[in-house]
């Protein structure tokens, strides 16, 4: 007698096997589908009924977040008024395991009349969907993982995996980058991961900037007034010359009987640790940890100071 674990393993094995068969069978049709998506000047519209529709919603979201405008169109709603969502420059990807879903076939009648490109995804190369599609992708699922062979399981897993493969290849071919991904994911954990230094740094009137000949008492005043624990020494064109931290001041006071007679250039650290504004905040955090410091000077190419990033700025957005 089989155990619950035995039955669970059979489901997982069946779904894993479905994905393996798709991978083994990928060929020119997949490449042609990618090319057709890349040629699309409008949106990629995913459509499916029932469980296939749920998969299509996810794939439309994945495609949109990786550089290709996409949306989900419910086929039943489409033939009852939502066909206005489909524009001439769009492309449709229809998913139906049997390839005979009535609502999908009625939607295809409309698409064919308007000459809108169609990629069909099903497990039956001889199906109506496969015959009517410009390109057909075979899911190769001959039995569901359900013990009864009825509930969509292996077919939905296969659809999701094949759809993800399409999305990722299109994204790769478009040259979609981490910076592009960050723009589409400003919120939540992903948004934090892709925040840039420029989005968090202090700038303009908040910067503790002093000239190289500024008396030390003026440096201390500016450092205290701006509250970042650092003074940035710059030339007349705001190029970085050096930095002075509150820790440096304490050590200076311990060594010198009367350090207030000095000027900034005499006590600063030449250069200082800087970072470019387009760098990710996560990279700034690594640099702070590696150098065991609390502030970075943000400079553009050429060394002109744009801002200061403090460790507390990273704490404030939860990058710990």
Buried (B, 14 or more C-beta within 10 A) or exposed (E): EEEEEEEEEEBEEBBBBBBEBBEEEEEEBBEBBBEBBEEBEEBBBBBBBEBBBBBBBBBBBBBBBBBBEBBBBBBBEBBEEBBEBBEEEBBBBBBBBBBEBEBBBEBBEBBEEEEBBBBBBBBBBEBBBBEBBBBBBBBBBEEBBBEEEEEBBBBBBBBBBBBBBBBBBBBEEBEBEEEBBBEBBEEEEEEBBBBBBBBBBBEEEEBBBBBBEBBBEBBBBBBEEBEBBBBBBBEEEBEBBBBBBBEBBEEBEEEEEEBEEBBBBEBBEEEBBBBBBEBBBBEBBEBBEEEEBBBBBBBBEEBEBBBBBBBEBBEEEEBE
